[in-house]
Amino acid sequence: MTEAGGQGIAVACDMADDGQIRALFEQVRQDSGYLNILVNNAAYLNEKMGLRPFWEAPPELTNIIDVGLRRHHVATYYAAPC
């Protein structure tokens, strides 16, 4: 993005934390006032995944759904006003 004349900024954000997501987009609005592109690619991986049939996996492995699906909505919700 920067090579093409824009300003690309990579930011680390814990996508499992709504507060960090909200703070990220508040910072975007404060620093630049707008957002042109959102690359919304979050995932949660657990080392126990794939070690057994999915129906035997403990319930805490469902956080892959929370981070992988819900957080996309949360990030888009906070990014849209930018």
PDB file of N, CA, C and O in Angstrom:
ATOM      1  N   MET A   1       0.827  -1.180   0.000  1.00  0.00           N
ATOM      2  CA  MET A   1       0.000   0.000   0.000  1.00  0.00           C
ATOM      3  C   MET A   1       0.880   1.255   0.000  1.00  0.00           C
ATOM      4  O   MET A   1       0.627   2.201  -0.745  1.00  0.00           O
ATOM      5  N   THR A   2       1.896   1.248   0.831  1.00  0.00           N
ATOM      6  CA  THR A   2       2.785   2.401   0.912  1.00  0.00           C
ATOM      7  C   THR A   2       3.532   2.597  -0.408  1.00  0.00           C
ATOM      8  O   THR A   2       3.706   3.731  -0.854  1.00  0.00           O
ATOM      9  N   GLU A   3       3.977   1.498  -1.039  1.00  0.00           N
ATOM     10  CA  GLU A   3       4.667   1.587  -2.321  1.00  0.00           C
ATOM     11  C   GLU A   3       3.792   2.202  -3.400  1.00  0.00           C
ATOM     12  O   GLU A   3       4.296   2.828  -4.332  1.00  0.00           O
ATOM     13  N   ALA A   4       2.485   2.026  -3.274  1.00  0.00           N
ATOM     14  CA  ALA A   4       1.542   2.574  -4.258  1.00  0.00           C
ATOM     15  C   ALA A   4       1.185   4.021  -3.957  1.00  0.00           C
ATOM     16  O   ALA A   4       0.372   4.617  -4.664  1.00  0.00           O
ATOM     17  N   GLY A   5       1.788   4.596  -2.908  1.00  0.00           N
ATOM     18  CA  GLY A   5       1.555   6.001  -2.608  1.00  0.00           C
ATOM     19  C   GLY A   5       0.593   6.239  -1.463  1.00  0.00           C
ATOM     20  O   GLY A   5       0.350   7.387  -1.091  1.00  0.00           O
ATOM     21  N   GLY A   6       0.046   5.186  -0.902  1.00  0.00           N
ATOM     22  CA  GLY A   6      -0.855   5.332   0.237  1.00  0.00           C
ATOM     23  C   GLY A   6      -0.091   5.209   1.534  1.00  0.00           C
ATOM     24  O   GLY A   6       1.139   5.239   1.568  1.00  0.00           O
ATOM     25  N   GLN A   7      -0.846   5.072   2.585  1.00  0.00           N
ATOM     26  CA  GLN A   7      -0.231   4.894   3.894  1.00  0.00           C
ATOM     27  C   GLN A   7      -0.768   3.598   4.494  1.00  0.00           C
ATOM     28  O   GLN A   7      -1.903   3.546   4.968  1.00  0.00           O
ATOM     29  N   GLY A   8       0.043   2.575   4.469  1.00  0.00           N
ATOM     30  CA  GLY A   8      -0.338   1.296   5.049  1.00  0.00           C
ATOM     31  C   GLY A   8       0.185   1.195   6.466  1.00  0.00           C
ATOM     32  O   GLY A   8       1.363   1.444   6.722  1.00  0.00           O
ATOM     33  N   ILE A   9      -0.686   0.832   7.379  1.00  0.00           N
ATOM     34  CA  ILE A   9      -0.296   0.719   8.772  1.00  0.00           C
ATOM     35  C   ILE A   9      -0.766  -0.636   9.286  1.00  0.00           C
ATOM     36  O   ILE A   9      -1.962  -0.926   9.272  1.00  0.00           O
ATOM     37  N   ALA A  10       0.158  -1.457   9.735  1.00  0.00           N
ATOM     38  CA  ALA A  10      -0.189  -2.741  10.342  1.00  0.00           C
ATOM     39  C   ALA A  10      -0.337  -2.531  11.841  1.00  0.00           C
ATOM     40  O   ALA A  10       0.505  -1.893  12.473  1.00  0.00           O
ATOM     41  N   VAL A  11      -1.394  -3.062  12.397  1.00  0.00           N
ATOM     42  CA  VAL A  11      -1.665  -2.880  13.817  1.00  0.00           C
ATOM     43  C   VAL A  11      -1.992  -4.225  14.440  1.00  0.00           C
ATOM     44  O   VAL A  11      -2.831  -4.965  13.925  1.00  0.00           O
ATOM     45  N   ALA A  12      -1.334  -4.543  15.546  1.00  0.00           N
ATOM     46  CA  ALA A  12      -1.662  -5.757  16.293  1.00  0.00           C
ATOM     47  C   ALA A  12      -2.856  -5.467  17.186  1.00  0.00           C
ATOM     48  O   ALA A  12      -2.908  -4.438  17.860  1.00  0.00           O
ATOM     49  N   CYS A  13      -3.811  -6.381  17.183  1.00  0.00           N
ATOM     50  CA  CYS A  13      -5.018  -6.212  17.977  1.00  0.00           C
ATOM     51  C   CYS A  13      -5.528  -7.596  18.364  1.00  0.00           C
ATOM     52  O   CYS A  13      -5.638  -8.473  17.508  1.00  0.00           O
ATOM     53  N   ASP A  14      -5.837  -7.801  19.630  1.00  0.00           N
ATOM     54  CA  ASP A  14      -6.411  -9.064  20.075  1.00  0.00           C
ATOM     55  C   ASP A  14      -7.879  -9.079  19.676  1.00  0.00           C
ATOM     56  O   ASP A  14      -8.716  -8.444  20.318  1.00  0.00           O
ATOM     57  N   MET A  15      -8.178  -9.803  18.619  1.00  0.00           N
ATOM     58  CA  MET A  15      -9.544  -9.825  18.084  1.00  0.00           C
ATOM     59  C   MET A  15     -10.515 -10.578  18.989  1.00  0.00           C
ATOM     60  O   MET A  15     -11.710 -10.624  18.697  1.00  0.00           O
ATOM     61  N   ALA A  16     -10.037 -11.159  20.062  1.00  0.00           N
ATOM     62  CA  ALA A  16     -10.921 -11.793  21.037  1.00  0.00           C
ATOM     63  C   ALA A  16     -11.363 -10.792  22.101  1.00  0.00           C
ATOM     64  O   ALA A  16     -12.078 -11.157  23.035  1.00  0.00           O
ATOM     65  N   ASP A  17     -10.948  -9.545  21.970  1.00  0.00           N
ATOM     66  CA  ASP A  17     -11.230  -8.514  22.970  1.00  0.00           C
ATOM     67  C   ASP A  17     -11.959  -7.343  22.312  1.00  0.00           C
ATOM     68  O   ASP A  17     -11.351  -6.554  21.588  1.00  0.00           O
ATOM     69  N   ASP A  18     -13.265  -7.233  22.567  1.00  0.00           N
ATOM     70  CA  ASP A  18     -14.064  -6.150  21.973  1.00  0.00           C
ATOM     71  C   ASP A  18     -13.479  -4.773  22.284  1.00  0.00           C
ATOM     72  O   ASP A  18     -13.508  -3.883  21.434  1.00  0.00           O
ATOM     73  N   GLY A  19     -12.951  -4.595  23.486  1.00  0.00           N
ATOM     74  CA  GLY A  19     -12.383  -3.306  23.870  1.00  0.00           C
ATOM     75  C   GLY A  19     -11.194  -2.923  23.013  1.00  0.00           C
ATOM     76  O   GLY A  19     -11.046  -1.759  22.640  1.00  0.00           O
ATOM     77  N   GLN A  20     -10.341  -3.891  22.694  1.00  0.00           N
ATOM     78  CA  GLN A  20      -9.200  -3.598  21.827  1.00  0.00           C
ATOM     79  C   GLN A  20      -9.662  -3.275  20.415  1.00  0.00           C
ATOM     80  O   GLN A  20      -9.081  -2.415  19.753  1.00  0.00           O
ATOM     81  N   ILE A  21     -10.686  -3.947  19.957  1.00  0.00           N
ATOM     82  CA  ILE A  21     -11.218  -3.673  18.612  1.00  0.00           C
ATOM     83  C   ILE A  21     -11.778  -2.255  18.565  1.00  0.00           C
ATOM     84  O   ILE A  21     -11.482  -1.493  17.646  1.00  0.00           O
ATOM     85  N   ARG A  22     -12.587  -1.909  19.560  1.00  0.00           N
ATOM     86  CA  ARG A  22     -13.165  -0.553  19.622  1.00  0.00           C
ATOM     87  C   ARG A  22     -12.055   0.494  19.681  1.00  0.00           C
ATOM     88  O   ARG A  22     -12.105   1.491  18.960  1.00  0.00           O
ATOM     89  N   ALA A  23     -11.047   0.272  20.540  1.00  0.00           N
ATOM     90  CA  ALA A  23      -9.944   1.228  20.683  1.00  0.00           C
ATOM     91  C   ALA A  23      -9.168   1.384  19.382  1.00  0.00           C
ATOM     92  O   ALA A  23      -8.730   2.486  19.050  1.00  0.00           O
ATOM     93  N   LEU A  24      -8.994   0.300  18.650  1.00  0.00           N
ATOM     94  CA  LEU A  24      -8.289   0.368  17.368  1.00  0.00           C
ATOM     95  C   LEU A  24      -8.974   1.354  16.426  1.00  0.00           C
ATOM     96  O   LEU A  24      -8.313   2.211  15.839  1.00  0.00           O
ATOM     97  N   PHE A  25     -10.286   1.239  16.279  1.00  0.00           N
ATOM     98  CA  PHE A  25     -10.976   2.107  15.326  1.00  0.00           C
ATOM     99  C   PHE A  25     -11.177   3.516  15.856  1.00  0.00           C
ATOM    100  O   PHE A  25     -11.308   4.453  15.069  1.00  0.00           O
ATOM    101  N   GLU A  26     -11.203   3.688  17.161  1.00  0.00           N
ATOM    102  CA  GLU A  26     -11.177   5.040  17.723  1.00  0.00           C
ATOM    103  C   GLU A  26      -9.857   5.706  17.386  1.00  0.00           C
ATOM    104  O   GLU A  26      -9.817   6.896  17.074  1.00  0.00           O
ATOM    105  N   GLN A  27      -8.769   4.935  17.448  1.00  0.00           N
ATOM    106  CA  GLN A  27      -7.447   5.463  17.102  1.00  0.00           C
ATOM    107  C   GLN A  27      -7.370   5.823  15.620  1.00  0.00           C
ATOM    108  O   GLN A  27      -6.788   6.847  15.262  1.00  0.00           O
ATOM    109  N   VAL A  28      -7.948   4.997  14.763  1.00  0.00           N
ATOM    110  CA  VAL A  28      -7.984   5.290  13.320  1.00  0.00           C
ATOM    111  C   VAL A  28      -8.713   6.609  13.080  1.00  0.00           C
ATOM    112  O   VAL A  28      -8.225   7.469  12.347  1.00  0.00           O
ATOM    113  N   ARG A  29      -9.885   6.764  13.702  1.00  0.00           N
ATOM    114  CA  ARG A  29     -10.650   8.008  13.525  1.00  0.00           C
ATOM    115  C   ARG A  29      -9.865   9.209  14.033  1.00  0.00           C
ATOM    116  O   ARG A  29      -9.863  10.269  13.407  1.00  0.00           O
ATOM    117  N   GLN A  30      -9.196   9.039  15.175  1.00  0.00           N
ATOM    118  CA  GLN A  30      -8.434  10.138  15.762  1.00  0.00           C
ATOM    119  C   GLN A  30      -7.221  10.498  14.905  1.00  0.00           C
ATOM    120  O   GLN A  30      -6.942  11.676  14.682  1.00  0.00           O
ATOM    121  N   ASP A  31      -6.503   9.485  14.428  1.00  0.00           N
ATOM    122  CA  ASP A  31      -5.262   9.731  13.694  1.00  0.00           C
ATOM    123  C   ASP A  31      -5.488  10.202  12.263  1.00  0.00           C
ATOM    124  O   ASP A  31      -4.794  11.104  11.795  1.00  0.00           O
ATOM    125  N   SER A  32      -6.444   9.606  11.565  1.00  0.00           N
ATOM    126  CA  SER A  32      -6.589   9.938  10.151  1.00  0.00           C
ATOM    127  C   SER A  32      -8.002  10.358   9.751  1.00  0.00           C
ATOM    128  O   SER A  32      -8.192  10.938   8.682  1.00  0.00           O
ATOM    129  N   GLY A  33      -8.980  10.077  10.584  1.00  0.00           N
ATOM    130  CA  GLY A  33     -10.336  10.505  10.283  1.00  0.00           C
ATOM    131  C   GLY A  33     -11.112   9.587   9.358  1.00  0.00           C
ATOM    132  O   GLY A  33     -12.319   9.760   9.192  1.00  0.00           O
ATOM    133  N   TYR A  34     -10.451   8.623   8.758  1.00  0.00           N
ATOM    134  CA  TYR A  34     -11.158   7.726   7.841  1.00  0.00           C
ATOM    135  C   TYR A  34     -10.390   6.420   7.676  1.00  0.00           C
ATOM    136  O   TYR A  34      -9.217   6.303   8.032  1.00  0.00           O
ATOM    137  N   LEU A  35     -11.095   5.456   7.129  1.00  0.00           N
ATOM    138  CA  LEU A  35     -10.523   4.153   6.839  1.00  0.00           C
ATOM    139  C   LEU A  35     -10.934   3.781   5.433  1.00  0.00           C
ATOM    140  O   LEU A  35     -12.124   3.762   5.117  1.00  0.00           O
ATOM    141  N   ASN A  36      -9.957   3.483   4.579  1.00  0.00           N
ATOM    142  CA  ASN A  36     -10.265   3.108   3.197  1.00  0.00           C
ATOM    143  C   ASN A  36     -10.492   1.613   3.034  1.00  0.00           C
ATOM    144  O   ASN A  36     -11.410   1.197   2.327  1.00  0.00           O
ATOM    145  N   ILE A  37      -9.670   0.810   3.680  1.00  0.00           N
ATOM    146  CA  ILE A  37      -9.722  -0.643   3.496  1.00  0.00           C
ATOM    147  C   ILE A  37      -9.601  -1.315   4.853  1.00  0.00           C
ATOM    148  O   ILE A  37      -8.764  -0.942   5.675  1.00  0.00           O
ATOM    149  N   LEU A  38     -10.443  -2.306   5.073  1.00  0.00           N
ATOM    150  CA  LEU A  38     -10.339  -3.135   6.270  1.00  0.00           C
ATOM    151  C   LEU A  38     -10.068  -4.569   5.832  1.00  0.00           C
ATOM    152  O   LEU A  38     -10.891  -5.180   5.150  1.00  0.00           O
ATOM    153  N   VAL A  39      -8.935  -5.097   6.218  1.00  0.00           N
ATOM    154  CA  VAL A  39      -8.636  -6.504   5.993  1.00  0.00           C
ATOM    155  C   VAL A  39      -9.008  -7.202   7.294  1.00  0.00           C
ATOM    156  O   VAL A  39      -8.282  -7.143   8.286  1.00  0.00           O
ATOM    157  N   ASN A  40     -10.138  -7.850   7.260  1.00  0.00           N
ATOM    158  CA  ASN A  40     -10.741  -8.409   8.461  1.00  0.00           C
ATOM    159  C   ASN A  40     -10.515  -9.913   8.459  1.00  0.00           C
ATOM    160  O   ASN A  40     -11.359 -10.678   7.993  1.00  0.00           O
ATOM    161  N   ASN A  41      -9.378 -10.326   8.982  1.00  0.00           N
ATOM    162  CA  ASN A  41      -8.987 -11.724   8.901  1.00  0.00           C
ATOM    163  C   ASN A  41      -8.519 -12.197  10.269  1.00  0.00           C
ATOM    164  O   ASN A  41      -7.332 -12.125  10.589  1.00  0.00           O
ATOM    165  N   ALA A  42      -9.456 -12.680  11.072  1.00  0.00           N
ATOM    166  CA  ALA A  42      -9.117 -13.150  12.418  1.00  0.00           C
ATOM    167  C   ALA A  42      -9.420 -14.628  12.524  1.00  0.00           C
ATOM    168  O   ALA A  42     -10.362 -15.130  11.910  1.00  0.00           O
ATOM    169  N   ALA A  43      -8.627 -15.307  13.295  1.00  0.00           N
ATOM    170  CA  ALA A  43      -8.859 -16.730  13.535  1.00  0.00           C
ATOM    171  C   ALA A  43      -8.298 -17.097  14.889  1.00  0.00           C
ATOM    172  O   ALA A  43      -7.355 -16.475  15.378  1.00  0.00           O
ATOM    173  N   TYR A  44      -8.881 -18.100  15.482  1.00  0.00           N
ATOM    174  CA  TYR A  44      -8.355 -18.657  16.716  1.00  0.00           C
ATOM    175  C   TYR A  44      -7.987 -20.099  16.440  1.00  0.00           C
ATOM    176  O   TYR A  44      -8.814 -20.878  15.967  1.00  0.00           O
ATOM    177  N   LEU A  45      -6.774 -20.447  16.729  1.00  0.00           N
ATOM    178  CA  LEU A  45      -6.333 -21.819  16.527  1.00  0.00           C
ATOM    179  C   LEU A  45      -5.918 -22.401  17.868  1.00  0.00           C
ATOM    180  O   LEU A  45      -5.274 -21.729  18.674  1.00  0.00           O
ATOM    181  N   ASN A  46      -6.282 -23.625  18.097  1.00  0.00           N
ATOM    182  CA  ASN A  46      -5.960 -24.301  19.341  1.00  0.00           C
ATOM    183  C   ASN A  46      -5.182 -25.564  19.013  1.00  0.00           C
ATOM    184  O   ASN A  46      -5.530 -26.296  18.086  1.00  0.00           O
ATOM    185  N   GLU A  47      -4.139 -25.810  19.768  1.00  0.00           N
ATOM    186  CA  GLU A  47      -3.297 -26.973  19.481  1.00  0.00           C
ATOM    187  C   GLU A  47      -4.035 -28.299  19.655  1.00  0.00           C
ATOM    188  O   GLU A  47      -3.557 -29.331  19.184  1.00  0.00           O
ATOM    189  N   LYS A  48      -5.179 -28.291  20.315  1.00  0.00           N
ATOM    190  CA  LYS A  48      -5.954 -29.524  20.522  1.00  0.00           C
ATOM    191  C   LYS A  48      -6.892 -29.837  19.360  1.00  0.00           C
ATOM    192  O   LYS A  48      -7.477 -30.919  19.305  1.00  0.00           O
ATOM    193  N   MET A  49      -7.033 -28.908  18.445  1.00  0.00           N
ATOM    194  CA  MET A  49      -7.916 -29.141  17.303  1.00  0.00           C
ATOM    195  C   MET A  49      -7.311 -30.212  16.409  1.00  0.00           C
ATOM    196  O   MET A  49      -6.100 -30.247  16.193  1.00  0.00           O
ATOM    197  N   GLY A  50      -8.149 -31.066  15.902  1.00  0.00           N
ATOM    198  CA  GLY A  50      -7.697 -32.081  14.978  1.00  0.00           C
ATOM    199  C   GLY A  50      -7.092 -33.314  15.628  1.00  0.00           C
ATOM    200  O   GLY A  50      -6.701 -34.254  14.935  1.00  0.00           O
ATOM    201  N   LEU A  51      -7.012 -33.317  16.949  1.00  0.00           N
ATOM    202  CA  LEU A  51      -6.438 -34.464  17.631  1.00  0.00           C
ATOM    203  C   LEU A  51      -7.466 -35.564  17.898  1.00  0.00           C
ATOM    204  O   LEU A  51      -7.108 -36.673  18.293  1.00  0.00           O
ATOM    205  N   ARG A  52      -8.708 -35.259  17.685  1.00  0.00           N
ATOM    206  CA  ARG A  52      -9.794 -36.210  17.929  1.00  0.00           C
ATOM    207  C   ARG A  52     -10.943 -35.857  16.993  1.00  0.00           C
ATOM    208  O   ARG A  52     -10.914 -34.797  16.367  1.00  0.00           O
ATOM    209  N   PRO A  53     -11.937 -36.702  16.881  1.00  0.00           N
ATOM    210  CA  PRO A  53     -13.118 -36.292  16.096  1.00  0.00           C
ATOM    211  C   PRO A  53     -13.738 -35.046  16.730  1.00  0.00           C
ATOM    212  O   PRO A  53     -13.722 -34.906  17.953  1.00  0.00           O
ATOM    213  N   PHE A  54     -14.276 -34.155  15.929  1.00  0.00           N
ATOM    214  CA  PHE A  54     -14.778 -32.879  16.436  1.00  0.00           C
ATOM    215  C   PHE A  54     -15.829 -33.053  17.527  1.00  0.00           C
ATOM    216  O   PHE A  54     -15.918 -32.210  18.419  1.00  0.00           O
ATOM    217  N   TRP A  55     -16.618 -34.106  17.484  1.00  0.00           N
ATOM    218  CA  TRP A  55     -17.668 -34.295  18.489  1.00  0.00           C
ATOM    219  C   TRP A  55     -17.101 -34.695  19.848  1.00  0.00           C
ATOM    220  O   TRP A  55     -17.827 -34.697  20.842  1.00  0.00           O
ATOM    221  N   GLU A  56     -15.835 -35.029  19.902  1.00  0.00           N
ATOM    222  CA  GLU A  56     -15.187 -35.329  21.174  1.00  0.00           C
ATOM    223  C   GLU A  56     -14.365 -34.146  21.689  1.00  0.00           C
ATOM    224  O   GLU A  56     -13.778 -34.226  22.768  1.00  0.00           O
ATOM    225  N   ALA A  57     -14.320 -33.075  20.944  1.00  0.00           N
ATOM    226  CA  ALA A  57     -13.538 -31.901  21.345  1.00  0.00           C
ATOM    227  C   ALA A  57     -14.235 -31.195  22.507  1.00  0.00           C
ATOM    228  O   ALA A  57     -15.463 -31.103  22.523  1.00  0.00           O
ATOM    229  N   PRO A  58     -13.473 -30.699  23.474  1.00  0.00           N
ATOM    230  CA  PRO A  58     -14.073 -29.992  24.600  1.00  0.00           C
ATOM    231  C   PRO A  58     -14.730 -28.689  24.143  1.00  0.00           C
ATOM    232  O   PRO A  58     -14.314 -28.100  23.146  1.00  0.00           O
ATOM    233  N   PRO A  59     -15.756 -28.239  24.872  1.00  0.00           N
ATOM    234  CA  PRO A  59     -16.499 -27.035  24.471  1.00  0.00           C
ATOM    235  C   PRO A  59     -15.646 -25.783  24.298  1.00  0.00           C
ATOM    236  O   PRO A  59     -15.990 -24.923  23.486  1.00  0.00           O
ATOM    237  N   GLU A  60     -14.540 -25.655  25.040  1.00  0.00           N
ATOM    238  CA  GLU A  60     -13.743 -24.429  24.908  1.00  0.00           C
ATOM    239  C   GLU A  60     -13.132 -24.280  23.518  1.00  0.00           C
ATOM    240  O   GLU A  60     -12.678 -23.193  23.162  1.00  0.00           O
ATOM    241  N   LEU A  61     -13.112 -25.338  22.737  1.00  0.00           N
ATOM    242  CA  LEU A  61     -12.600 -25.210  21.371  1.00  0.00           C
ATOM    243  C   LEU A  61     -13.567 -24.447  20.469  1.00  0.00           C
ATOM    244  O   LEU A  61     -13.213 -24.088  19.346  1.00  0.00           O
ATOM    245  N   THR A  62     -14.783 -24.197  20.951  1.00  0.00           N
ATOM    246  CA  THR A  62     -15.739 -23.432  20.150  1.00  0.00           C
ATOM    247  C   THR A  62     -15.344 -21.962  20.036  1.00  0.00           C
ATOM    248  O   THR A  62     -15.959 -21.223  19.267  1.00  0.00           O
ATOM    249  N   ASN A  63     -14.329 -21.521  20.785  1.00  0.00           N
ATOM    250  CA  ASN A  63     -13.916 -20.122  20.642  1.00  0.00           C
ATOM    251  C   ASN A  63     -13.370 -19.834  19.248  1.00  0.00           C
ATOM    252  O   ASN A  63     -13.192 -18.670  18.888  1.00  0.00           O
ATOM    253  N   ILE A  64     -13.104 -20.860  18.467  1.00  0.00           N
ATOM    254  CA  ILE A  64     -12.734 -20.630  17.069  1.00  0.00           C
ATOM    255  C   ILE A  64     -13.891 -19.961  16.336  1.00  0.00           C
ATOM    256  O   ILE A  64     -13.674 -19.152  15.434  1.00  0.00           O
ATOM    257  N   ILE A  65     -15.115 -20.297  16.723  1.00  0.00           N
ATOM    258  CA  ILE A  65     -16.299 -19.679  16.116  1.00  0.00           C
ATOM    259  C   ILE A  65     -16.431 -18.246  16.602  1.00  0.00           C
ATOM    260  O   ILE A  65     -16.712 -17.344  15.813  1.00  0.00           O
ATOM    261  N   ASP A  66     -16.230 -18.032  17.893  1.00  0.00           N
ATOM    262  CA  ASP A  66     -16.361 -16.687  18.450  1.00  0.00           C
ATOM    263  C   ASP A  66     -15.386 -15.721  17.797  1.00  0.00           C
ATOM    264  O   ASP A  66     -15.768 -14.623  17.392  1.00  0.00           O
ATOM    265  N   VAL A  67     -14.134 -16.128  17.693  1.00  0.00           N
ATOM    266  CA  VAL A  67     -13.139 -15.231  17.085  1.00  0.00           C
ATOM    267  C   VAL A  67     -13.306 -15.203  15.573  1.00  0.00           C
ATOM    268  O   VAL A  67     -13.249 -14.135  14.963  1.00  0.00           O
ATOM    269  N   GLY A  68     -13.508 -16.348  14.971  1.00  0.00           N
ATOM    270  CA  GLY A  68     -13.559 -16.426  13.517  1.00  0.00           C
ATOM    271  C   GLY A  68     -14.789 -15.818  12.880  1.00  0.00           C
ATOM    272  O   GLY A  68     -14.728 -15.369  11.736  1.00  0.00           O
ATOM    273  N   LEU A  69     -15.920 -15.790  13.600  1.00  0.00           N
ATOM    274  CA  LEU A  69     -17.149 -15.250  13.019  1.00  0.00           C
ATOM    275  C   LEU A  69     -17.599 -13.969  13.712  1.00  0.00           C
ATOM    276  O   LEU A  69     -17.765 -12.932  13.070  1.00  0.00           O
ATOM    277  N   ARG A  70     -17.794 -14.046  15.020  1.00  0.00           N
ATOM    278  CA  ARG A  70     -18.323 -12.897  15.748  1.00  0.00           C
ATOM    279  C   ARG A  70     -17.415 -11.677  15.634  1.00  0.00           C
ATOM    280  O   ARG A  70     -17.894 -10.557  15.462  1.00  0.00           O
ATOM    281  N   ARG A  71     -16.133 -11.890  15.727  1.00  0.00           N
ATOM    282  CA  ARG A  71     -15.207 -10.754  15.710  1.00  0.00           C
ATOM    283  C   ARG A  71     -15.173 -10.046  14.367  1.00  0.00           C
ATOM    284  O   ARG A  71     -14.876  -8.853  14.306  1.00  0.00           O
ATOM    285  N   HIS A  72     -15.469 -10.752  13.305  1.00  0.00           N
ATOM    286  CA  HIS A  72     -15.569 -10.076  12.009  1.00  0.00           C
ATOM    287  C   HIS A  72     -16.701  -9.054  12.058  1.00  0.00           C
ATOM    288  O   HIS A  72     -16.565  -7.938  11.557  1.00  0.00           O
ATOM    289  N   HIS A  73     -17.814  -9.447  12.663  1.00  0.00           N
ATOM    290  CA  HIS A  73     -18.938  -8.514  12.785  1.00  0.00           C
ATOM    291  C   HIS A  73     -18.567  -7.340  13.693  1.00  0.00           C
ATOM    292  O   HIS A  73     -18.841  -6.187  13.358  1.00  0.00           O
ATOM    293  N   VAL A  74     -17.951  -7.624  14.826  1.00  0.00           N
ATOM    294  CA  VAL A  74     -17.577  -6.562  15.768  1.00  0.00           C
ATOM    295  C   VAL A  74     -16.618  -5.574  15.111  1.00  0.00           C
ATOM    296  O   VAL A  74     -16.800  -4.364  15.241  1.00  0.00           O
ATOM    297  N   ALA A  75     -15.613  -6.064  14.418  1.00  0.00           N
ATOM    298  CA  ALA A  75     -14.653  -5.170  13.755  1.00  0.00           C
ATOM    299  C   ALA A  75     -15.340  -4.337  12.671  1.00  0.00           C
ATOM    300  O   ALA A  75     -15.074  -3.142  12.546  1.00  0.00           O
ATOM    301  N   THR A  76     -16.205  -4.952  11.904  1.00  0.00           N
ATOM    302  CA  THR A  76     -16.912  -4.206  10.867  1.00  0.00           C
ATOM    303  C   THR A  76     -17.833  -3.150  11.477  1.00  0.00           C
ATOM    304  O   THR A  76     -17.968  -2.046  10.950  1.00  0.00           O
ATOM    305  N   TYR A  77     -18.454  -3.502  12.578  1.00  0.00           N
ATOM    306  CA  TYR A  77     -19.339  -2.556  13.292  1.00  0.00           C
ATOM    307  C   TYR A  77     -18.569  -1.291  13.713  1.00  0.00           C
ATOM    308  O   TYR A  77     -19.047  -0.174  13.512  1.00  0.00           O
ATOM    309  N   TYR A  78     -17.400  -1.472  14.287  1.00  0.00           N
ATOM    310  CA  TYR A  78     -16.604  -0.328  14.717  1.00  0.00           C
ATOM    311  C   TYR A  78     -15.890   0.374  13.556  1.00  0.00           C
ATOM    312  O   TYR A  78     -15.605   1.568  13.643  1.00  0.00           O
ATOM    313  N   ALA A  79     -15.603  -0.342  12.489  1.00  0.00           N
ATOM    314  CA  ALA A  79     -14.902   0.258  11.356  1.00  0.00           C
ATOM    315  C   ALA A  79     -15.835   1.083  10.469  1.00  0.00           C
ATOM    316  O   ALA A  79     -15.406   2.070   9.871  1.00  0.00           O
ATOM    317  N   ALA A  80     -17.089   0.692  10.380  1.00  0.00           N
ATOM    318  CA  ALA A  80     -18.013   1.335   9.433  1.00  0.00           C
ATOM    319  C   ALA A  80     -18.104   2.847   9.585  1.00  0.00           C
ATOM    320  O   ALA A  80     -18.153   3.539   8.568  1.00  0.00           O
ATOM    321  N   PRO A  81     -18.128   3.395  10.783  1.00  0.00           N
ATOM    322  CA  PRO A  81     -18.209   4.862  10.898  1.00  0.00           C
ATOM    323  C   PRO A  81     -16.926   5.595  10.508  1.00  0.00           C
ATOM    324  O   PRO A  81     -16.939   6.819  10.377  1.00  0.00           O
ATOM    325  N   CYS A  82     -15.827   4.879  10.321  1.00  0.00           N
ATOM    326  CA  CYS A  82     -14.549   5.537   9.993  1.00  0.00           C
ATOM    327  C   CYS A  82     -14.553   6.129   8.610  1.00  0.00           C
ATOM    328  O   CYS A  82     -13.557   6.714   8.186  1.00  0.00           O
TER     329      CYS A  82
END
